[in-house]
Amino acid sequence: MPNVRKPAVSGSFYPTAKEKLEAYLTLFLSKTKNVSPYLPKILIVPHAGLDYSGQIASWGFRQLMEKNYTRIILLGASHRAFFDYAAVDIDRLWETPLGKIEIDEKLAGKMIDGKKIIADSGPHQEEHSLEIELIFLQKVLKDFKIVPILISQTNDQLINALAQKISDNLDENTLLVVSTDLSHYPPYEIANKVDQETIRAILTGKVKKFNETIQKLESHNYLGAETYACGAEAVKIGLRVAEILKLEFKKIRYANSGDISEQKEQVVGYAAIVGYQKVTEIAQPLDKNTQKEALKIARQTLQQYLTNPNLPKNPNLPKNQSLLCPLGCFVTLRNKDQLRGCIGEFEPDKPLYRVIQEMAIEAAAYDPRFYPVTAKELPEITIEISVLTPKKKIKSWREIELGKHGVVIRRGPNTGTFLPQVATETGWNLEEFLSHLCSDKAGLLSDCYKDPATEIFVFEAQVFEEK
């Protein structure tokens, strides 16, 4: 029989009954939304009783839904045992009311160095900080394994060694979950103040800044404050991972126990924060494989939407990293060379693959020039995608290069856009191109582009379509 780590805080930190626990988690998650446009690599979340920190933790774990993580490294600071190494649990299974989760023995073996990072299940048996995170993971993910790691007393050598081990194994299917609450037991107003300072330090992604902030807060001797982050040593390791991998952080949500219980004399702070690899630009045009995947996403989106008119959920992130860039695009639909819809978005705050999904639906169902595309018609539809560079304002219309530049005309509330390929498809010269843009698309006088009060923007596009 495999070793099983039984629940330590079931019935105290969260309900023992599976149905009641499921209901709690479902309720919490229903009050959240995905606000992180990138793939989280690190998730920092609280670990208090579900009634107190559950809603904030849910905001963090909501960012994992629809992601394809198969390995979770759970990292926390021990509340009960004191030791000067990293304790990696190698028990075969961890159990909660939601079921049993396997240890990833192969990954755990890669973590252990036999010196400062060792196999030791002892500190894990009564510890709650990782168990709390596991029940959320069981709710939002499928088919994953874990590597639970606890630390207590640390030094730079241990922090660097463990952070390097984690960094070496943090691939696109692996997530680091760092478990910590923030300030313990100051009055409500003080907690709000000091917790925001701690959060700002974490958002810098720098271990040094975090250390300086905690030391500064400790020197003030704030009323009632016993600690400013009970998992501070685990946070340091997470920040060191971020330094190695050049990750950025985003605050998802903050509250303290006073917001939940309305008992504000002594509170505990909670935050959900994600660390991610921000992809800011494409070094070169989308290659053939990426184009093929983008077109596949658009077609699958339409197939799903026309069957069930809700924005489809993509269960897996794209394989090609370029589709995670926050780039704009237009999706154009044609039926036997006749335009059936064309809608786009510039400079979004979400990744390209999501823009493709949304614009495909907009083009099919909401282009006011056409009646909506039907499921019966879809096999006859050809999809074209135009991936856009950011818009650039120009001083004169004469700077426009036909066939290279797409153009946006804007004056007051009126605006119109032509993609670069419009000039090639119509054979218009520059003045014809701009006249039609002003009158047909923006609803302005045909020569408005010559008026200095009219704003003109140019952009470029990489255009590809289904064969």
KEZAVEX-916581 format. One line per 8 residues: number of its first residue (from 1); for each residue x, y, z of C-alpha. Coordinates in steps of 0.25 Angstrom, whole numbers, plus 5000, padded with zeros to 4 digits. Last residue first. Layout:
KEZAVEX-916581
NUM = X Y Z  ...
end
This chain:
KEZAVEX-916581
467 = 4975 5109 4809  4972 5117 4821  4977 5131 4822  4989 5139 4825  4992 5154 4827  5003 5160 4835  4999 5174 4837  5005 5188 4838
459 = 4999 5201 4845  4996 5215 4841  4989 5226 4849  4983 5238 4843  4976 5249 4852  4967 5259 4845  4968 5273 4850  4979 5276 4839
451 = 4969 5274 4828  4974 5266 4816  4968 5253 4821  4955 5260 4821  4954 5259 4806  4943 5249 4805  4935 5256 4816  4932 5248 4828
443 = 4924 5235 4830  4937 5228 4835  4936 5215 4827  4930 5219 4813  4933 5234 4813  4947 5235 4820  4952 5221 4816  4947 5223 4802
435 = 4954 5236 4800  4967 5230 4806  4968 5219 4796  4964 5228 4785  4975 5238 4789  4985 5226 4790  4982 5219 4777  4971 5209 4777
427 = 4974 5195 4771  4963 5189 4780  4970 5177 4785  4983 5183 4787  4978 5195 4794  4969 5187 4803  4981 5178 4807  4987 5188 4816
419 = 4974 5188 4825  4965 5200 4825  4959 5206 4837  4949 5217 4840  4946 5226 4852  4936 5237 4855  4934 5242 4870  4943 5254 4867
411 = 4951 5251 4855  4959 5238 4853  4964 5231 4841  4971 5218 4843  4981 5213 4832  4987 5200 4828  5001 5202 4823  5009 5193 4813
403 = 5000 5192 4801  5000 5207 4799  5011 5214 4807  5005 5225 4815  5014 5237 4818  5006 5246 4809  4995 5246 4819  5003 5255 4827
395 = 5007 5256 4842  5006 5241 4845  5001 5234 4858  5006 5220 4860  4996 5208 4862  5002 5196 4869  5006 5184 4859  4994 5176 4855
387 = 4991 5161 4852  4982 5160 4840  4974 5147 4840  4966 5141 4829  4955 5130 4830  4948 5124 4818  4934 5121 4820  4927 5110 4812
379 = 4927 5100 4824  4921 5111 4833  4908 5112 4825  4900 5102 4832  4905 5107 4846  4900 5121 4842  4907 5134 4839  4900 5146 4844
371 = 4893 5156 4835  4903 5166 4829  4907 5180 4830  4905 5181 4845  4917 5172 4848  4912 5165 4860  4911 5150 4858  4922 5144 4849
363 = 4931 5156 4850  4929 5158 4865  4931 5143 4868  4944 5142 4860  4948 5155 4867  4946 5149 4881  4954 5136 4878  4965 5143 4871
355 = 4966 5153 4882  4968 5142 4892  4979 5136 4883  4986 5149 4883  4987 5150 4898  4979 5161 4906  4981 5176 4908  4978 5179 4894
347 = 4985 5188 4885  4976 5189 4873  4963 5181 4871  4957 5175 4859  4944 5172 4851  4941 5167 4837  4929 5159 4833  4923 5152 4821
339 = 4931 5157 4809  4929 5150 4796  4940 5142 4791  4932 5129 4791  4928 5132 4806  4938 5141 4813  4941 5144 4828  4951 5154 4832
331 = 4957 5154 4846  4965 5166 4850  4977 5166 4860  4983 5172 4872  4994 5167 4879  4996 5164 4894  5006 5153 4892  5002 5139 4896
323 = 5000 5135 4881  5015 5137 4879  5018 5126 4889  5013 5115 4880  5007 5103 4887  4994 5111 4890  4988 5110 4904  4979 5098 4906
315 = 4965 5097 4911  4960 5109 4901  4947 5113 4907  4937 5117 4896  4930 5130 4897  4915 5127 4898  4906 5124 4886  4906 5109 4887
307 = 4906 5102 4874  4910 5114 4866  4920 5117 4877  4927 5104 4877  4929 5103 4862  4933 5118 4862  4943 5116 4872  4948 5103 4866
299 = 4950 5112 4853  4958 5123 4860  4967 5114 4868  4970 5106 4855  4974 5119 4848  4983 5122 4860  4989 5109 4860  4992 5109 4845
291 = 4998 5123 4846  5007 5118 4857  5012 5106 4849  5015 5115 4837  5023 5125 4845  5018 5138 4851  5026 5149 4847  5039 5152 4855
283 = 5043 5156 4869  5029 5156 4873  5027 5166 4885  5023 5167 4899  5023 5153 4905  5021 5155 4920  5026 5142 4927  5017 5142 4939
275 = 5017 5144 4954  5003 5144 4960  4998 5151 4973  4986 5147 4983  4987 5155 4996  4982 5152 5010  4984 5161 5023  4981 5156 5037
267 = 4973 5164 5047  4972 5169 5061  4963 5180 5065  4955 5180 5052  4944 5169 5055  4936 5171 5042  4937 5156 5040  4940 5157 5025
259 = 4947 5171 5023  4953 5170 5036  4960 5157 5032  4968 5165 5022  4966 5168 5007  4975 5168 4994  4973 5163 4980  4980 5160 4967
251 = 4993 5167 4969  5002 5165 4957  5017 5161 4956  5027 5160 4946  5037 5149 4943  5051 5150 4939  5054 5135 4940  5065 5136 4950
243 = 5059 5148 4957  5045 5141 4958  5051 5129 4964  5058 5138 4974  5044 5144 4977  5038 5131 4980  5050 5127 4989  5048 5140 4997
235 = 5033 5137 4997  5036 5124 5004  5044 5131 5015  5033 5141 5017  5022 5131 5019  5017 5138 5031  5017 5151 5024  5017 5164 5032
227 = 5019 5157 5046  5014 5159 5060  5007 5173 5058  4999 5177 5070  5002 5192 5069  5013 5194 5059  5027 5192 5064  5033 5202 5053
219 = 5046 5194 5052  5038 5182 5047  5032 5190 5035  5046 5194 5031  5052 5180 5032  5040 5175 5024  5042 5185 5013  5057 5183 5012
211 = 5055 5168 5011  5045 5170 5000  5054 5180 4992  5066 5171 4993  5057 5159 4988  5053 5167 4976  5040 5164 4968  5036 5178 4969
203 = 5022 5173 4971  5026 5167 4984  5031 5180 4990  5018 5186 4986  5010 5175 4993  5018 5177 5006  5015 5192 5006  5000 5189 5003
195 = 5000 5180 5015  5006 5191 5024  4995 5201 5021  4983 5191 5021  4988 5184 5033  4989 5198 5040  4975 5201 5037  4969 5188 5042
187 = 4977 5187 5055  4990 5178 5055  4988 5163 5057  4997 5156 5047  5001 5163 5034  5002 5155 5021  4997 5141 5019  5007 5132 5011
179 = 5007 5120 5002  5015 5120 4989  5010 5112 4977  5020 5109 4967  5014 5104 4954  5019 5094 4943  5013 5091 4930  5020 5102 4922
171 = 5033 5098 4929  5038 5102 4943  5048 5091 4945  5062 5099 4945  5055 5110 4952  5051 5101 4964  5065 5095 4965  5071 5110 4964
163 = 5061 5115 4975  5065 5103 4984  5080 5106 4983  5078 5121 4984  5069 5121 4996  5078 5110 5003  5091 5118 5001  5084 5131 5005
155 = 5080 5126 5018  5067 5119 5023  5060 5115 5036  5047 5108 5033  5044 5102 5019  5034 5093 5014  5033 5086 5000  5021 5079 4994
147 = 5023 5073 4980  5010 5071 4973  5003 5063 4962  4993 5068 4952  4981 5061 4944  4971 5072 4946  4971 5086 4951  4962 5097 4957
139 = 4955 5089 4969  4967 5080 4972  4976 5092 4972  4967 5099 4982  4968 5087 4991  4983 5087 4990  4985 5101 4994  4979 5098 5008
131 = 4988 5086 5009  5000 5094 5007  4999 5103 5019  4993 5093 5028  5005 5086 5034  5002 5074 5043  5008 5063 5035  5017 5072 5026
123 = 5029 5074 5036  5031 5059 5036  5031 5056 5021  5046 5058 5019  5054 5056 5006  5065 5066 5006  5069 5080 5001  5080 5086 5008
115 = 5090 5074 5006  5083 5062 4999  5081 5070 4986  5066 5068 4985  5058 5076 4975  5061 5066 4963  5056 5055 4972  5043 5062 4974
107 = 5041 5064 4959  5042 5049 4957  5034 5046 4969  5022 5054 4965  5014 5052 4978  5000 5047 4975  4987 5054 4978  4976 5047 4986
99 = 4961 5051 4987  4953 5064 4989  4952 5061 5004  4967 5063 5004  4978 5052 5002  4993 5054 4998  4999 5041 4992  5013 5035 4990
91 = 5019 5041 5002  5032 5048 4997  5030 5061 5004  5042 5071 5001  5047 5077 5014  5056 5089 5011  5067 5091 5021  5070 5098 5034
83 = 5059 5093 5043  5047 5098 5052  5034 5091 5053  5020 5096 5055  5017 5108 5045  5026 5102 5034  5028 5112 5022  5022 5108 5009
75 = 5024 5103 4995  5015 5095 4986  5022 5091 4973  5010 5087 4964  5012 5078 4952  5001 5076 4941  4997 5090 4938  4988 5091 4925
67 = 4981 5104 4928  4966 5106 4926  4965 5111 4941  4979 5115 4947  4975 5130 4948  4963 5126 4957  4973 5120 4967  4977 5134 4971
59 = 4963 5140 4972  4959 5128 4980  4970 5130 4990  4964 5144 4993  4950 5137 4995  4956 5126 5003  4964 5135 5013  4954 5136 5025
51 = 4943 5125 5023  4953 5116 5017  4963 5116 5029  4976 5123 5026  4985 5119 5014  4988 5131 5006  4992 5131 4991  5005 5134 4983
43 = 5004 5128 4969  5017 5126 4961  5018 5123 4946  5004 5129 4942  5001 5129 4927  4998 5143 4923  4985 5151 4922  4983 5151 4937
35 = 4969 5156 4940  4961 5143 4940  4948 5145 4948  4944 5143 4962  4930 5142 4970  4927 5129 4964  4940 5124 4970  4936 5126 4984
27 = 4922 5119 4982  4929 5107 4975  4939 5106 4986  4928 5106 4997  4919 5096 4990  4931 5086 4987  4934 5087 5002  4920 5084 5006
19 = 4919 5072 4996  4932 5067 5001  4929 5067 5016  4941 5071 5024  4938 5085 5023  4950 5095 5023  4961 5100 5033  4955 5092 5045
11 = 4948 5080 5039  4960 5076 5030  4972 5082 5037  4982 5070 5036  4977 5063 5024  4984 5049 5022  4998 5048 5016  4997 5034 5009
3 = 5008 5024 5008  5005 5014 4997  5000 5000 5000
end
